[in-house]
Amino acid sequence: MSYINLAKDIINIVGGDKNIKSLVHCSTRLRFVLIDVNLVEQEKIDKNPKILSALNKGGQFQLVIGNDVDKVYDEIMKLVHLTLTKSNNEVPSPSLVNKVLSIITGSIAPVIPLLAGAGMGKVLLIILNMFGILDKSSQTYYMLNFIFDTGFYFMPVFIGFSAAKMFNCNQYLAAFVCLAMLSPNWDALVKAGNPVYFLDIPVALVKYSSQLIPALLTVWVMSYIEKVVYKYTPDMVKVFLAPLLVVVITTPIALTAVGPMANFFSQVVANVVMFMYEHIGFIAVPILAALYPWLVSIGIHKALSPITILLVEQKGFDPIVRVIALCSNMSQAAASLAVSIKSKDKELKQVAFSASATAFLGGITEPAMYGVNLKLKKPMYACMVGGAVAGLFAGIVKLKAFVYATPGLLSLPMWISAEDNQLMYAIMTLLIASIVTFIATFLIGFDDPVTDTFNSYYKNTETSTSVENNNLEYKDKKVISIKSPIKGKIINLNKVNDDTFSSGIIGKGVAVIPSDGVLRSPDEGVVSSIFHSAHAINISLDSGIELLIHIGIDTVGLNGKYFTNRVEKGQKIHKDDVLIEFDLEALKQEGIDPTTMIIVTNSDDYLDVICVSQGVVDDDKTILTIVK
């Protein structure tokens, strides 16, 4: 299969070659750092069935591709020339938290396959030795062992090389500095244990092999040193003097200050996690296992990777992150399997079964999550139940993983070490998560879509459903119509650039790109609540329908600027009453997406909530039909 066309489409979608600042990939996602995220063409993403989902989280624009992400990545890298220049456009800076998450995930994601491969290689040696196939005293064992050890020993170099890309500094100088921290001569000083001084400054004797945080912080410091050095070094000697100065300044700072401080921080983090594991593991693990699917859904689960790496390096095992990942992965797989069996929709059955197999075998859950469970919503609740129950068992027996790998059936050896064998506990955890989630999915149920609806909605293409098209399905049912509360262009809810709304977690509904700044009541009812910032309102209609109308994306941060309340909580409202007025042009000038979401928050009380309009709507046109 050729991935060239998909690669070309993705480059166009994200605003072209010149808008890409950096690109890495993990097991299922392309992770872009874009110069201007406003250039992304969301409509093209929605219409491309090969892109499962799009997220803008942690300072990264992420496209969920699935198992073939590495092939798509390779084709993109052949086509683009990544520049590290800043845009002339004024783009809002991401928050400090987003910057940190972006750096962590961007630095670690490219290294994870290497660590997983080397780790599984170490486990393979253990298994071969256990079965008497390969003796530890053999030269073959010795050679394979040091080959696999190389991945962990030199991990700071790999991390530093990736981090340099995130910090926009020279990757080879970063690798050089990290290698200096792993020099055999430095190791000899550490083993000797005698006091060491540099320019009469005492140097802490720390072993940096297999360490993550010292490499990250060292390259961060180097990025600033490099900028100053290259700025003030004369051009005629810059080619040799600048790199010399960067190395001579950065490496001693790393060995005397940054490295020891980072090592201390690493130990503190590891000790805190181990304290949780030893004292409240049976509580913490099930809670985290229940929440983990939502971390995956917004793309920040990779930010937990450093904890696993720290624990495996310092303690020899990870009793938290890989354990909750096992519970969550198997729950996602089981929920998707239950959907494939219970659904009457042929295409949904096929998609769900394929996604389930991928999750069970390889622990890759994005196809199951985005293609099935998150779309149907209720299976996600079943995943939380199954994950929590399995997490409770895992916490009680104190399950431990000995390798950084994605938990699944094919990676079961990750639960075995030379000193301990947790395989049986891992299998029992896997079975509990799968069985409980499977049963919970059947008991909780889900809204099984008809074929036409699934083909259109679940592939993120345009939908235009009407009550007339559903006469057979909704014959003799009560139908309630909802008028548009605002003028503008209607779009499907799954096209909204906010996961909270587009995923349908809050409820079903529709969105409108407004053409004016007046929000009116769609029918008779009462204002049940209104935000002090006036960007959103909840109304209870006399028909029993609960509506949330939310103006704009992330408008809560404006604290009421550009918005004016025209009603108050508890007020009786009539059709066409003005609820909120806002300055639409001012929002656009601020670079804020004014898309307005109309959500039926009690969607579960009804058979269906159907979008019945397309194109431009006024405030008297029906946009939703609720079937009771």
Sequence and secondary structure as in RCSB ss.txt:
>XXXX:A:sequence
MSYINLAKDIINIVGGDKNIKSLVHCSTRLRFVLIDVNLVEQEKIDKNPKILSALNKGGQFQLVIGNDVDKVYDE
IMKLVHLTLTKSNNEVPSPSLVNKVLSIITGSIAPVIPLLAGAGMGKVLLIILNMFGILDKSSQTYYMLNFIFDT
GFYFMPVFIGFSAAKMFNCNQYLAAFVCLAMLSPNWDALVKAGNPVYFLDIPVALVKYSSQLIPALLTVWVMSYI
EKVVYKYTPDMVKVFLAPLLVVVITTPIALTAVGPMANFFSQVVANVVMFMYEHIGFIAVPILAALYPWLVSIGI
HKALSPITILLVEQKGFDPIVRVIALCSNMSQAAASLAVSIKSKDKELKQVAFSASATAFLGGITEPAMYGVNLK
LKKPMYACMVGGAVAGLFAGIVKLKAFVYATPGLLSLPMWISAEDNQLMYAIMTLLIASIVTFIATFLIGFDDPV
TDTFNSYYKNTETSTSVENNNLEYKDKKVISIKSPIKGKIINLNKVNDDTFSSGIIGKGVAVIPSDGVLRSPDEG
VVSSIFHSAHAINISLDSGIELLIHIGIDTVGLNGKYFTNRVEKGQKIHKDDVLIEFDLEALKQEGIDPTTMIIV
TNSDDYLDVICVSQGVVDDDKTILTIVK
>XXXX:A:secstr
   HHHHHHHHHHTT GGGEEEEEE SSEEEEEES GGG  HHHHHH TT  EEEEETTEEEEE  TTHHHHHHH
HHHH        SS      HHHHHHHHHHHHHTTTHHHHHHHHHHHHHHHHHHHTTSS TTSHHHHHHHHHHHH
HHHTHHHHHHHHHHHHTTS HHHHHHHHHHTT HHHHHHHHH   EEETTEEE     TT SHHHHHHHHHHHHH
HHHHHHHS GGGHHHHHHHHHHHHHHHHIIIIIHHHHHHHHHHHHHHHHHHHHHHHHHHHHHHHHHHHHHHHTT 
GGGGHHHHHHHHHHTS BSSHHHHHHHHHHHHHHHHHHHHHH   HHHHHHHHHHHHHHHHH   HHHIIIIIHH
HSHHHHHHHHHHHHHHHHHHHHT  B S    SSTTGGGGB SS B HHHHHHHHHHHHHHHHHHHHHH      
HHHHHHHTTT      SGGGTTTTTT  EEEEE SS EEEE GGGSS HHHHT SS EEEEEEESSSEEE SSSE
EEEEE TTSSEEEEEETTS EEEEEESSSGGGGTTTTEEE S TT EE TT EEEEE HHHHHHTT    EEEEE
TTGGGSSEEEE   EEE TTSEEEEEE 
